[in-house]
């Protein structure tokens, strides 16, 4: 996904503007900055990109999830349904608020199975968080229907899917709140950073205040601002925002490159009978950040992963044994290993994960191989890679 592959003059110009100006903090110092407001400019740019009313920049994608949930009133004892396949940040962000992550099975979209979501709803459920992993989406119509029926918040974690769309709408803009990451290995990067997007003005105002120690941001004297409620520090710096401001302007360029490379690779594998591809709901278009395909079983997927390495094919993973992205290896979560005491409710919920079987997720993830799409490849390198991938797969099937 990394936009860092293609840093150029535009990124350098925006960063130098900040350094020349001398104000690295996004708030205050009005008289010094000579009209330079990189974070504000990036928020405006993202409003257009995401076709949304409000954008609040924060310090990371993880912070974005916590701030999004907090802005809608999710907190201690509330349950948030999330997928078994994601990044550890998903449950970290939920637990930071004292809320309880409830893990449910995925389907061949590689994210939430709507039927599994509905089965997991209790009187404590307050939100459903779909994680648009590896550049694509789940069945958003079905998930919206489940949330509407049960009066639940739908939160889109689109950190890995910027640029993807569903029925013409950008991923992240479809739920009540959307979350993005701009860390070093995302399609567009700030180095570190994230964003909360929403069309709900109350959620936006809450996110704006909460992410900056509760400051109300009224007036031009930061020291005179009031604090309507408690907040924390999830601010982005002007330096980080400056990089993101350059990168977001290049997003169409990045998506076009990813799509070109993705298409070459997919076409090379499409004629192999044992290969099938990730399910993309009708009306959806991937961001093309990853090529995800399925093989007949876990054993075959492991053999192909090994063969890829032997053929010099990097950046392809089977997540079944992955420490960071799949529930099987989240032992620190299952064992509730925390530096500070957790609530009895959270402990009780986490202890159930030790014995819960996710056979449907195992079957999906076990057969899946996910390949990163790099933007720095030449067309010749992509074609060579495609040939090697097809040869490696057929060598073990």
C-alpha positions in Angstrom: 0.0 0.0 0.0 2.8 2.5 0.6 2.7 5.9 -0.9 6.1 6.4 0.5 7.4 4.6 -2.6 6.7 7.6 -4.6 7.7 10.6 -2.6 8.5 13.6 -4.8 8.8 17.4 -5.1 5.2 18.0 -3.9 5.8 16.3 -0.5 9.1 18.2 -0.1 7.4 21.5 -0.9 4.7 21.0 1.7 7.1 20.0 4.4 9.5 22.8 3.6 6.5 25.3 3.9 6.1 24.1 7.5 9.8 24.2 8.3 10.2 27.7 6.8 7.1 28.9 8.7 8.3 27.4 11.9 4.9 26.3 13.4 4.7 22.6 13.8 1.6 22.5 16.0 -1.8 22.4 14.2 -3.5 24.7 16.7 -2.6 28.2 17.9 0.3 30.4 17.0 -1.9 32.3 14.5 0.4 35.3 14.2 3.4 33.2 13.4 2.2 30.9 10.7 1.4 33.5 7.9 -1.7 31.7 6.8 -0.2 28.2 6.7 -2.6 25.6 8.1 -1.6 22.2 6.7 -3.9 20.1 8.9 -6.9 22.3 8.1 -6.0 22.2 4.4 -5.7 18.4 4.5 -9.1 18.1 6.3 -10.7 20.2 3.5 -9.0 18.0 0.8 -10.2 14.8 2.5 -13.8 16.1 2.7 -13.8 16.3 -1.1 -12.0 13.0 -1.5 -14.3 11.1 0.8 -17.5 13.0 -0.2 -18.2 13.7 3.5 -19.3 16.7 5.5 -16.7 16.5 8.3 -13.1 15.3 8.7 -11.1 15.3 12.0 -7.4 14.5 11.7 -5.8 12.5 14.5 -2.5 11.0 15.3 -3.0 7.5 13.9 -5.6 5.0 12.5 -5.8 3.4 16.0 -6.6 6.8 17.5 -9.2 7.3 14.8 -11.1 4.2 15.9 -11.0 5.2 19.5 -12.0 8.8 18.8 -14.8 7.7 16.4 -16.3 5.4 19.1 -15.9 7.9 21.9 -17.5 10.7 19.8 -20.7 8.5 19.5 -20.7 7.8 23.2 -19.3 4.2 23.2 -17.5 3.4 26.4 -17.3 1.2 29.5 -19.2 -2.1 29.2 -20.5 -1.5 25.7 -19.9 -4.2 23.2 -18.5 -3.6 19.7 -18.7 -6.4 17.2 -15.5 -6.7 15.0 -14.1 -9.4 12.7 -11.6 -12.1 13.5 -9.4 -10.9 10.6 -8.0 -7.4 11.1 -5.1 -5.8 12.8 -4.6 -5.8 16.6 -5.3 -2.1 16.6 -9.0 -2.9 16.2 -9.4 -4.4 19.6 -6.9 -2.2 21.2 -8.9 0.9 20.2 -12.1 -0.6 21.6 -10.6 -1.7 24.9 -8.9 1.7 25.4 -12.4 3.1 26.0 -13.3 0.3 28.4 -15.6 -1.2 25.8 -15.7 -4.9 25.0 -14.5 -6.3 21.6 -16.8 -9.1 20.4 -15.2 -11.1 17.6 -17.3 -12.8 14.9 -16.6 -14.9 11.8 -15.7 -13.5 8.4 -16.9 -14.7 5.0 -15.2 -14.7 1.6 -15.3 -10.9 1.4 -12.5 -11.3 4.1 -14.6 -9.2 6.6 -17.7 -9.5 8.7 -20.3 -12.1 7.9 -23.7 -10.3 8.4 -25.3 -13.5 9.7 -22.5 -13.9 12.3 -22.9 -10.2 13.3 -26.7 -10.6 13.9 -26.1 -13.8 15.9 -23.7 -11.9 18.2 -25.9 -9.0 19.1 -26.8 -8.7 22.8 -28.5 -6.0 24.9 -25.0 -4.5 25.4 -24.1 -4.2 21.7 -23.7 -0.6 20.7 -21.7 -0.7 17.5 -20.6 -2.9 14.6 -17.2 -2.2 13.2 -16.4 -3.5 9.7 -12.7 -3.6 8.9 -12.3 -3.2 5.1 -9.1 -5.3 5.0 -6.7 -5.6 2.1 -8.3 -3.0 -0.1 -11.9 -4.2 -0.4 -15.2 -4.3 1.5 -17.9 -6.5 3.0 -21.6 -6.7 2.3 -22.4 -3.1 3.4 -26.1 -3.3 2.5 -26.6 -6.3 4.7 -24.6 -4.8 7.5 -26.5 -1.5 7.3 -29.7 -3.4 7.5 -28.6 -5.3 10.6 -27.5 -2.1 12.3 -30.7 -0.3 11.3 -32.9 -3.1 12.6 -31.1 -3.2 15.9 -30.4 0.5 16.3 -26.6 0.0 16.2 -23.8 2.3 15.1 -22.0 1.2 11.9 -18.3 2.1 12.0 -16.1 1.6 8.9 -12.4 1.0 9.5 -11.2 1.7 6.0 -7.6 2.1 7.0 -6.4 -0.5 4.4 -8.9 0.5 1.7 -8.6 4.2 0.9 -9.6 4.7 -2.7 -12.1 1.8 -2.7 -15.8 2.5 -3.5 -19.2 0.9 -3.0 -22.0 1.9 -5.3 -20.1 5.0 -6.2 -19.4 6.1 -2.6 -15.9 6.1 -1.1 -15.3 3.4 1.5 -15.4 5.0 4.9 -18.3 7.4 4.0 -21.1 4.8 4.1 -21.4 4.1 7.8 -22.1 6.5 10.6 -18.4 7.0 11.1 -15.3 6.2 9.0 -11.8 5.7 10.1 -8.5 6.0 8.1 -4.8 5.4 8.8 -2.0 7.4 7.1 0.9 5.6 8.7 4.1 4.8 6.8 2.7 1.7 5.0 -0.7 3.0 3.8 -1.6 4.0 0.3 -1.2 7.6 1.2 1.0 8.4 4.2 1.6 11.2 6.7 4.3 9.1 8.3 1.9 8.8 11.2 -1.7 10.0 11.2 -5.3 9.1 10.8 -8.7 10.6 10.2 -12.3 10.3 11.4 -15.0 11.1 8.9 -18.7 11.6 9.4 -21.8 13.4 8.2 -23.1 13.7 11.7 -22.2 17.1 13.1 -22.5 16.1 16.7 -20.0 13.3 16.3 -17.7 15.6 14.4 -17.7 18.3 17.2 -17.2 15.6 19.8 -14.2 14.2 17.8 -12.7 17.7 17.3 -12.9 18.4 21.1 -12.0 14.9 22.4 -8.9 14.6 20.3 -7.4 17.8 21.8 -7.9 17.6 25.5 -11.5 18.7 25.3 -10.7 22.1 23.8 -13.7 23.7 22.2 -11.6 25.5 19.6 -13.8 28.6 19.8 -12.1 32.0 19.2 -8.5 32.7 18.4 -7.0 32.5 21.9 -6.2 28.9 22.7 -5.5 29.7 26.3 -9.1 31.1 26.7 -10.8 28.1 25.2 -13.2 26.1 27.5 -13.4 22.4 28.0 -17.0 21.1 27.6 -15.9 17.6 28.5 -12.8 15.4 29.1 -10.5 14.7 26.3 -7.1 13.3 25.4 -4.2 14.2 23.1 -4.6 12.6 19.6 -3.4 15.6 17.6 -1.6 15.3 14.3 1.3 17.7 13.7 1.6 20.1 10.9 4.7 18.2 9.5 2.7 15.0 9.3 -0.3 16.8 7.8 1.9 18.5 5.2 3.1 15.1 3.9 -0.5 13.9 3.8 -1.7 17.0 2.0 0.7 16.3 -0.9 -0.1 12.6 -0.9 -3.9 12.9 -1.0 -3.6 15.0 -4.1 -1.8 12.1 -5.7 -4.3 9.5 -4.7 -5.9 9.0 -8.1 -2.4 8.5 -9.5 -1.7 5.9 -6.8 -4.9 4.0 -7.4 -4.4 3.9 -11.1 -0.9 2.4 -10.7 -2.3 -0.2 -8.2 -5.1 -1.1 -10.5 -2.8 -1.6 -13.4 -0.4 -3.9 -11.5 -3.3 -5.8 -9.8 -5.0 -6.5 -13.2 -1.8 -7.9 -14.7 -1.3 -10.3 -11.7 -4.9 -11.3 -11.5 -5.1 -12.1 -15.2 -2.1 -14.3 -14.9 -3.8 -16.4 -12.2 -7.3 -16.4 -13.5 -6.8 -19.4 -15.8 -5.6 -21.7 -13.0 -8.6 -23.9 -12.1 -7.7 -24.2 -8.5 -7.5 -20.4 -8.0 -10.6 -18.3 -7.1 -10.7 -14.7 -6.0 -11.9 -12.8 -3.0 -15.6 -12.0 -3.2 -16.3 -8.3 -3.9 -20.0 -7.3 -3.3 -21.9 -6.2 -6.4 -21.4 -2.5 -6.9 -18.0 -2.5 -5.1 -14.6 -1.6 -6.5 -11.4 -2.5 -4.7 -8.6 0.0 -4.0 -6.3 -2.6 -5.6 -3.9 -2.4 -2.7 -3.8 -6.2 -2.5 -4.6 -9.2 -4.7 -6.4 -11.8 -2.6 -7.1 -15.3 -3.9 -8.2 -18.7 -2.6 -6.7 -22.1 -3.0 -8.4 -25.4 -2.3 -7.2 -25.8 1.3 -4.7 -24.6 4.0 -2.1 -27.2 3.1 -2.1 -26.0 -0.5 -1.9 -22.4 0.5 1.1 -23.1 2.8 2.8 -24.9 0.0 2.2 -22.1 -2.5 3.4 -19.5 0.1 6.7 -21.5 0.4 6.9 -21.8 -3.4 6.5 -18.1 -3.8 9.6 -17.5 -1.6 11.6 -20.0 -3.6 10.6 -18.2 -6.8 11.6 -14.9 -5.3 8.0 -13.6 -4.9 7.9 -11.3 -1.8 5.0 -9.6 0.1 2.6 -12.5 -0.1 1.0 -14.0 3.0 -1.2 -16.7 4.3 -2.6 -15.1 7.5 -3.6 -18.3 9.2 -0.4 -18.4 11.2 0.1 -14.6 11.3 0.8 -13.0 14.7 -0.8 -9.6 14.0 -3.8 -10.0 11.8 -5.7 -13.2 12.7 -7.4 -14.3 16.0 -5.5 -17.6 16.3 -2.3 -16.0 17.4 -3.7 -13.2 19.6 -2.6 -14.9 22.8 -2.0 -11.6 24.6 -5.7 -10.7 24.0 -7.1 -14.1 25.0 -4.9 -14.1 28.1 -5.8 -10.5 28.9 -2.1 -9.5 29.3 -2.3 -5.9 30.3 0.0 -3.5 32.1 -3.0 -2.3 34.2 -6.1 -4.0 35.6 -8.9 -4.6 33.2 -12.6 -4.6 34.2 -14.2 -7.9 35.1 -16.5 -7.6 32.1 -13.7 -7.3 29.7 -11.8 -10.2 31.3 -14.8 -12.5 31.2 -15.4 -11.7 27.5 -11.7 -12.2 26.6 -11.6 -15.5 28.5 -14.2 -16.9 26.2 -11.9 -16.5 23.2 -9.7 -19.3 24.5 -12.4 -21.8 23.7 -14.4 -20.2 21.0 -14.1 -21.8 17.6 -14.1 -19.8 14.5 -14.2 -22.6 12.0 -15.7 -20.5 9.2 -13.0 -17.9 9.6 -10.3 -20.6 9.7 -11.7 -22.1 6.4 -11.6 -18.7 4.7 -8.2 -17.4 6.0 -6.6 -20.9 5.7 -7.2 -21.0 1.9 -6.4 -17.3 1.3 -3.2 -15.8 0.0 -2.9 -12.0 0.1 -0.3 -10.2 -2.1 0.7 -6.6 -1.7 0.6 -4.4 -4.8 3.6 -2.2 -5.0 3.6 1.1 -6.9 7.3 1.2 -7.5 7.3 -1.9 -9.8 8.0 -1.3 -13.5 5.5 -2.9 -16.0 8.2 -5.4 -16.9 8.7 -6.4 -13.3 5.0 -6.9 -12.8 4.8 -9.1 -15.9 7.7 -11.2 -14.7 6.2 -11.5 -11.2 2.9 -12.6 -12.7 4.6 -15.4 -14.7 6.5 -16.5 -11.7 3.4 -16.5 -9.5 1.5 -18.7 -11.9 4.4 -21.1 -12.3 4.9 -21.3 -8.6 1.2 -22.2 -8.0 1.1 -24.8 -10.7 4.3 -26.4 -9.5 2.6 -27.5 -6.2 -0.9 -28.2 -7.3 
